[in-house]
Amino acid sequence: NKTAEGYFRNTVKPKDFYTLYNIFFRNNQDSQLNINWYIPRAQVLTYGSRTFGYTIHPMQGGYMGLFVQDITQKERQKALEDAREFVEVVDSVFEGVRDAIDSPTESLKMTLQSLRDQLLKDEDSAKLAQMDRALAKVEQIESLLQSMKDVQSFEPVKIECVDLVLFVKRFAKLLKPYLDRREVKLQTVFPDDEVLCAIDPEMFKRALLNVLANAIDAIENNAAPQITITVFQNNDRIHLTVEDNGIGVPSLLQDKLFYPFYTSKLEATGLGLTTTRKIITLHNGDISVKSIRGVGTVLEIILPVENPPKNAMK
């Protein structure tokens, strides 16, 4: 604020100083503020969709100077750069693993198949059963390698201007018969107006399927399973949330949900949300999760408001 840059000095006294203090330092354990020893330090405050950096400076006469700067774009850019770096590291690691394992796996499979053919001729059922189990494990490795390739190998993003409300309505309609068979209640919350955004429809559908798959797994043992999909726009951000009333995720594990191979399911690869994060990153967006154990989970996708050509879905 240009007006505040000259410090308050003796001309302006903030009448609600302690209100400001309680807002900015509500977690401070000190009940009294000792202005004489207080050392200025940078802080960050999130208000709605905006992020502010601020510093409180002690001044003469018992006054305090408050400097506030909107650092929303800076924080968003940093988050996007961190996400891109994460994606690059994952792709690099996957490429190295595939290069190291692909050929040996193929050779192993061919050898086992040859041995199996010989066992068929010998009619050795016990050894044949063991060989079938070994081949099944090799096929699991092949499936994992293919999943890693799928995470790496994306087609170029084909951006279209899409009404996200209409897009999610159609997506929910396709999903509803499957959810009905599992007795899952699906709720949707949309604004009255369209919400235009720039996405690759097929790629974004893949991301949503991964998110919904995790939500469905989470509510599997719930007596009244429910999933709620919400779309809304807040200034220059578009929000899409998927909320379930499942088992929830412990707070210490929530940051790991987007890590490769992290899963609690025996038959899963743990790459679904890793893929989803990459897709959202390719859309210059952000994805996060909030969960309470025993209550449920909210996964939120935030996309920037773009100005794409007016060929929105109708």
Secondary structure as UniProt FT lines:
FT   HELIX           2..6
FT   TURN            9..11
FT   TURN            15..16
FT   HELIX           17..24
FT   TURN            25..27
FT   TURN            35..37
FT   STRAND          43..47
FT   TURN            48..49
FT   STRAND          50..58
FT   HELIX           60..62
FT   STRAND          64..70
FT   HELIX           72..122
FT   HELIX           125..152
FT   STRAND          160..163
FT   HELIX           164..181
FT   TURN            182..183
FT   STRAND          185..189
FT   STRAND          196..199
FT   HELIX           201..218
FT   TURN            219..221
FT   STRAND          226..234
FT   TURN            235..236
FT   STRAND          237..244
FT   HELIX           251..256
FT   TURN            257..258
FT   TURN            260..261
FT   TURN            266..267
FT   HELIX           272..282
FT   TURN            283..284
FT   STRAND          286..292
FT   TURN            293..295
FT   STRAND          296..304
//
